[in-house]
């Protein structure tokens, strides 16, 4: 038999989806921008397959609502540039929006994968990512003496995607996607430790909030004794993590207190917190100047640099305002900020509806995936980026697509195929 023919028979569309999904869930904390390359390349390929009618558009109501919100945000960003006459300057800055535009295209191809198979991939690949994240964090922190950035090249981005991996392990164990909960608990411990070592204080808070949410929304079906045991185990693990990361926690807390004291006592804006306060002040002032359509992407960066110089006597500038919604307000006004908020509101609404009505483990896992993604991005985005970073954008799409499909989507067979493939040991839902 021709080797190429054999390869084509083995690598069915659903099998390709399996390997693609493993890469997308494993790579963010460990291999960084690979998730962006893989997601966007996969989306382009999906678009070609849809154009050639080798795939079918899969339009579900929750997916459609989320698509409308995402496209509204992209449209608001473009409209802001048109209104301000900065389209030419902003063209290269529109590139990150392409990842968001791919949402319905990637969704249509991803939904040929069996739901239980995809859920198990999300859990197991995330567990592997947690171990990889810890290995990188330990080497970077103890060996090189630097703040751990994993494979992401940025400590906050690394902590954000590692936090999501931790939540997938917790959700998978509680919902019952993977019966071997002890390895998942160890993986979650490893991932959480890497988040602590990263020194990303806001993500520490996000991880705590998301972890409590995972426990609360999935307590159904647990006996009182099981719930108490879980709480005791989680509490003990938190104490161990805190003990391991104690020097980092103390160090980062001291920095925060020192920054706040410098800001309050002398108005020093040259510290990490001082820079953020200055950026928020500049951003809100810029928003008041153009509240409806904003200033456009490129103009907002010039406004920040000018604001630092004129108001704080600092020669500084950043690509964003270290608050996702203030960034949206400056770049695209109220229209942009409301559209950005709508993405997370719609996603949370979809998740809440499933968690309220469904008892199916896979559906509840998908809804939990959406919920923790929303929480992590919103909390982290208060002092960082919500969208606009290649790794964060691709990871957001991966989790929203997979979560929406698992929670409330329908599985479709690729054109000319009879059924999606599964991985060994997958337990199908009826």
N, C-alpha and C positions, 0 to 999 in steps of 0.2 A: 504494500500500500504506500502511496505517496506520502512522505513525512508531513508535507504541508497540509494534505487532506486530513491526516490523523490529528494534527494540531488544531485544525478548524473544528473537528468533531469534538475534541476535548474542551477547547475553549469556547463553550457556548456563551451566548450573551449573558446569561445569568451567572455563569462561572466567572466571566470577566468582571461582572459587578461585585462578586464576592471578594476578589483580590483587590479591586479598586476601593471597596469599602474598608478593607483591612488597612490599606495605606492611609486613607483619610482619617481614620480614628486613631491610628498609632502615631502618625508622624508629627502632629502639631507640637507637643512638648519636646520631642526627641530629635526630629529632623527639620523642624521649623518650616521654612518656606516651601518644602516639598508638598505640603498640603495644598498650598495655593497653586503650584504648578500642576499638580495632579487634578485638582478640582476643575480648574479652568481648561486644561487640555481635555479632560473628560467631557466637559460641557460643550466644547467646540465639536468634539466627535459626536456627541449626542445630537447636536444641531444638524450635522451632516446626515446622520441616520434618519432623523425626522424629515429632513428635506427629501431624502431618497425614498421615503415611505417604508423604511425598514424598522421604524419604531412608530408608536402611536402616542399622540398627546393624551396624557391622563389628567383630566381636570376634575378634581374633587372640590366640593364647596369650601372646606377649610383651606385647602391649597390656593383656591382662587381668591379668597379674601386676603390671604397673606401676600399673594402676588400683587394684588391691587395696592396694598399698603407699601410694598417695596418699590413698585413702579412710581407711586405718587412721590416718594422721597427722591428717587432719581430725577423725576420730572421737575421737582421743586429746585433741585440743584442746578439743572440746566436752565430753567426759567430765570433763576437769579442772575446767571451770567448773561443771558440775553438782555434782561432789563438793564443791567449795569454796563452793557457793551464790552464785556471782558471775555467773550467766547473764545477768541483767538488765544488769549493768554491762558485760559482755563482748559484748553483741549487736552493737554497731557495730564492734567489733574483730574479729568473725567475717567481715566482708565480704571481706578478702583471700582467705579460704578458698574463696570462690565461684569464683575463677579456677582453682584446683586441681580443684575438683569438675567443672568443665567438660571435663576431660581426655578422657574417653571419647566425649563428645558431639562435640567438635571433631574428634577422631580419625576418627569415622565419616564426617563430611562431607569432611574433607581427603583421605581415601583414594579419592575419585573422580578425583583428579588423576593423570595419567600420571607414573610414577616418575621417568623421565628428565627430564621437564619440570620437576618440582618440584626435582630436584637442581640443574638449571641455574639455576633461579630463585634458590635458596639461595646459589649461588656468585656469580652476577652482581649480585644485589641487595646481597649482603654487600660485594662489591667497590665498588659505588657508595657504600655506607655508610662504607667506609673513607676514601674521598676526602672525603665530607662531614664525617666526624669530624675529619680533619686540618684542613680549612678552619676549622671552628669552634674547634678547639684553638689554632690559630695566632692567630686573631683574639682569643680570650679571653686567651691567654698574653702575646702581644707587644703587642697594641693596648690591651687593658683592664688588663693587668698582674695578672690574677687566675688562680687555679688553674683550668684548663680543666674544665668540667662538660658540654661538648657541649650536646645538647638534653635531657639527663637531669636537669639541675639538681642533680647530686651527682657529685663527682669519682670516687668509688669505683664508683658504678653505671655512669657513663659508661665508665670503664676496663674494667669487666667485660664490657659488651655489645660494646665496640669490640674487645676481645680475641677474643670469639667470632667476630666478623666477619673478623678476621685469619685465624683458624684455618680458616674456610670457604674462604677464598682459597687457602691452602696445601693443604688437602685436595683441593679441586677441581682444582688443578694437578697434584698428585702422582697422584691416582687416574685422572685423564684425563677428568673430567666436562666440562671445558672445554679444548679443545685449545690455545687461545691463552694459553699459560702466562705469557708476558712481561707482558701487562697485569695479570694476576692477581698477579704478583710485585711490580709497582709498587704495586698496591692494598694488598697486605699490608704493604709498606714504609710506605705512608701511614698505615694503621691502627695499625701498631706504634709509629710516631712519635707519634701522638696519645695512645697509652697511656702512653708515656714522659713526655710533656708534662703528663699529668694528675697526675703525682706520686704515683700510687697504688702504693706499694712492694709490697704483697702481690700485686697483679695483675701487676706486673713478674715476680715469681716464677712466678705461674700461667701467664703467657704463655710463659715459657721452658720450663716443664715440659710444657705442652700442645703447644708447637711440636716438642719432641723426640719426644713420643709420636706426633704425626702422621707424622713422618719414619720412625720405627721401624716402626709398624704398616703403613705403605704402601710399604716398601722392596721388597716382593715384586715381581718383574718388572723391577726396575731392574738394569742391568749395573753392575759394579764401577766402571767409568769414569763412568757417569751418577751414581752415588751420590757419588763423590768430587767431581764437578763441583757437585752440589747442595749438599754440605757446604761447599765453598769459597765458593759464591755466598751461602749463608745466613750464613756467618761474616763475609764482607765486608759484607753488609747490616747485620748486628748491630753491626759496628764503626762504620759510617756513622751508624746510629741513635743509638748511644752518644755519638758525637761531637756530633751535633746536640743531643741532650738532656743533654750533659755538665753544663751549669750546673744543670739541674733535678735530675739524679742527685746531684751534689755537695751541693746545697742540702738535699735531702730526707735524704741520708745524715747530714749535719751535724746536722739536727734530731733524727734518731733517736739519734745518739750523745749529743747534749746532753740529750735526754729521759732516756736510760738513766743518764747520769751523775747527773742531778738526782734520779732515783728511788733510785739506790744510795747516794748520798752523804747526802742530807737527807730521803729519803722523800717527795719532792715528787710528789704525785699530780695536780697541776693541769695537767700537760702532756698531749699527745695519747697518748703511751704510758702515762703515769701514770694517766690516766683509764681506759684499757683494763684495766690491771692491777687497778685498784680495782674496776671493774665485774665482772671475772672472779672476784675474791675475794668480792664481795658475792653474785654469782650462785651460786657453789659452796656458800657458807654457806646460802643460801636453799634450794638443792636438798637439802642434808642435813636440813633441817627438814621437807620434804615430798617424799621421794624417789620415791614411786610415781606419784602423780597431779599433783604440782606445786601451784602456788598459783593458777593461772588467769592469763589475760592481763593484766587490769587490776590485779590484786593485785601482780603481779611488778613493775610500774612503780612502785607505791607503795613496795615493798620496796627498790628501787634508790635512790629518792630518800631514804628513811629511812637506808639504809646509808651513803650519801655523807655525810649530816649527822652520824650518830652515830659512824662509824668513821674518817672522814677530815676531818671539819670543813668539808666543802664543800657549798655549796647548789647542787647539780647534779642533773640527771635526764635520762634518755634513754628512747627508746621500745624499745630493745633493748640487749642486753649486749655488742654488738660481737663476738660469737662465736655463730654460728647454733645450735650444739648446746648451749651453755650457756643460751641463750635458751629453747630447747625444754625443757631440763631444769627450768628454773625455772617455765615456764608450764604444762608438762604432764608433768613428771617423767620417769622412765625410759621410760614408755610412749610419750610424745611424742618423746623423743630417738631411741629405737630405731626408731620408725615413720619418722621423718625420715631416719635412716640407711638404712632399708630401701629408700626411694625410689631412692637413688643406688646401692645395692648391686644391686638388681634391674636398673636401667638398665645398669650396668656389666657385669653378667652377660650380659644380652641382647647387648650390643655385643661382648663377648669371644667369645661363641659364634659369632657371624657372622664375625668376623675370623679365627677359627680354621678355619671350615669353608667359607666362601664365597670364590670368586674373582671374582664379578660386581662390576664397578666401582661400580654404583649402590648395591648392598647394602653394600659396604665403605665407601663414602662415608657412608651412613647410620649405620653403626656408628661410624665416626670422629667424626661429628657428636655422637653420644651420649657418646662417650669424652671429647672435649674439653669438653663441657658439664659433665660430672661433675667433671672435674679443676678447671675454672675456678671452679665454684661452691663446691667443697669447700675449695680453697686460699683463695679470696677470703673465704669464710665463716668462716675461722678468726679473722679480725680485723674482720669486718663482718656482713653479712646473708646468710643462705642463702635463706630465704623470708620473706615479710612485707612486701615492697616491690612496689608495683604494676608497675613496669617489669621488675624481676627476675623476678617471678612469671610475668608474661605471656611474657617471653622464654624462661624455663625451659620453659613448656608448649609454645611454638612449636618449640623445638629437640628436646624429648623426643618430641613427636607426630611431627614430620617425620622425625627420626632413626629412631624405632621403625618407622614405616611404610616408609621406604626400605630399612632393614636387613632386616626380616623380615615386613612386612605384605603384605596382598594388596589389589590394586586392585579396587574394585567400581564398577559403573556406577550412577548415580542411578536411582531408580525411573522406568521408562518411557523411559530413555535407552539408547542402544546402546553407546557407548564414550566414554571421556574425551577431552577436547581436548588438543592439544599446542601448544607455541609453535613458530614457524618455526625450522627447523634442528635440532630435537631429534632425537637419535639414539636410537631405541628399542632396548631390550634384548630379546633373544629370550626 
